[in-house]
Amino acid sequence: MKKALTSALVAACATVLAACGSSGSSGSNGLSGGSSASAGGGATVASKLVLGGSPEFKTRTDGVPGLQRVYGVTFGSYKTLDAGGPLTINALKNGQIDAGDIFTTDPSIPANGFVVLQDPKNLYAAQNVLPLINKAKATPGVSSTLNAVSAKLDTNTLAQLDVHVITDKQDPDAVAKGWLASVGLNKTGTAAQGASIKIGSANFQESVLLAEIYAEALRAQGANITTRLNIGSRETYIPGLKDGSIDLIPEYSGVLLQFFDPKATAVSSADVYAALQKAVPAPLTVLDQSSAEDKDAIVVTKTTADKYHLTSIADLAKNG
Amino acid sequence: MTPPGLTAPPVLLHHAPTAGLAVDSSPGGMFSYFSDHRDEVLNWLGYHAWLSAVPVLAGLLIALPLGWLARRYRWTYPPLVTAAGVLYTIPSIALFVAMPELIGTQILDPINVAVALTVYTVALLVRVVADGLAAVPEDVAQAATAMGLTRRQRLLKVELPLAVPVIAAGVRVAVVANVSLVAVAGTIGVPNLGQLFTTGFQLSVGNPYYPPITLGIVLCVLLALVLDLLVVGATRLVTPWRRAVGGS
């Protein structure tokens, strides 16, 4: 797991370097930035910008308070939109916000040329995709089926599947089936024979897709599956899991840990997972995590990044 | 203009754009969207019809005695009608979410929506029933009494039937209002046509994606028309004298 995280970070750094290299042609380098030249009483870059994100991001430990605590970044104002969904993305595109909390696998980031600001101080904890399930339903056969899915799923795969669903408008169920077939997890078996599981999803397309992947993998193993997709946010579906309305939902390790334990400090993938296993309340449990990550990121448009020489969240605290 | 590595997050470096795949994002794409998602959409339509119609029937059954009470004992009219008006101002999403706490159901149970919409229907119909009964001409009521009908007979055989057209007008409003209110419940994961709006909106990243949204609107309108026609038909059935007099 640690290896996956490291390689993701290395890849991320490579992107930054590429960005710096090309913006160098316009006469300035993002890292050494001419922005500090204007230091001496000027306002910070962030104070001139509007941040947009989900309602919970405004108060979440690693949200607006985290930006202030870790980077000393305070935005001029905060617009409450959605969790990296169309509201945030379109607002960023239209210039109604200058920076948005968007998820790293979102296909609209490359599609719109948005710039993901680096997070050198690891404000954002690991966010590995994993199944959150009612313990009573996690029979050995069900667990092994879902663990086999997690073993095959990585960040790159997830991002590509997102493109099929969000950009190409393909049916999430069809995309799920196609991917399972491509990794050999569609072979029928009897591992989950007799299990009856209600699978839910949050109200964004990646969650719907992951729920369909779990559903089709379990169906192939003989489970009786019903789906309840687009349930809404954690505040709705976690109670739904506890009261038995649903039995299983795809989740992300870091935010889930913060949901159950707001004071959690774990950052690395392995630490977050270990802490999460302890923090998940009965009757729920988490199964193996996949290496696929979909992290929060502070994202700006290329124009904004160029104008203020931004490559990292830390750059927002400079005077500009 | 920009090299591919510049804008893509690290994870997407190897991904080739898929512009070759033609996606019909125009409203006309709803037909192919429907054929691609037929089972799912029909399932949502079924839930939507159920969630729109059942609360109206339940609400009517509750509103009839309350409306009668407001008419029979005049002093109860202001508090009953005011309370009903206040109920109607509760935002639907708040009521849907609060329902499990109030009636002890599971949070994702569609019954929450059915009960909440019953509350709205009652709120709409209490006044309508009371006013409908009040609209029965006094001389007709007196004639009924003169013919020897008891209070109960007079209510069931004369006043209530004569109030049907007024009450039915209220029911038509309630049923159509319910069709649109049910869609709100799509945002909290209750299966219904509102899910088409949620899905369409989520897929409208960058460019609007109309097919599911248009399909949802068309099906909601059709459903409202059908339910409205049913109410009109039922009203005609229980008011045969109006057809005889109308002669049309």
Interface residues (C-beta under 8 A of the other chain):
Chain A: A8 A11 A12 A14 T15 A18 A19 S22 G85 P86 I89 N90 K93 T104 T105 D106 P107 S108 I109 P110 A111 N112 G113 F114 V115 V116 T155 N156 L158 A159 Q160 V163 H164 I166 T167 D168 K169 D171 G200 N203 F204 Q205 R228 L229 N230 I231 G232 T236 Y237 P239 G240 D243 G244 S245 I246 A297 K302
Chain B: T2 P3 P4 G5 L6 T7 A8 P9 P10 V11 L12 L13 H14 H15 T18 L21 V23 S25 D36 H37 V97 P100 Q106 I107 L108 D109 G186 T187 I188 G189 P191 Q195 T198 T199 F201 Q202 L203 S204 V205 G206 Y209
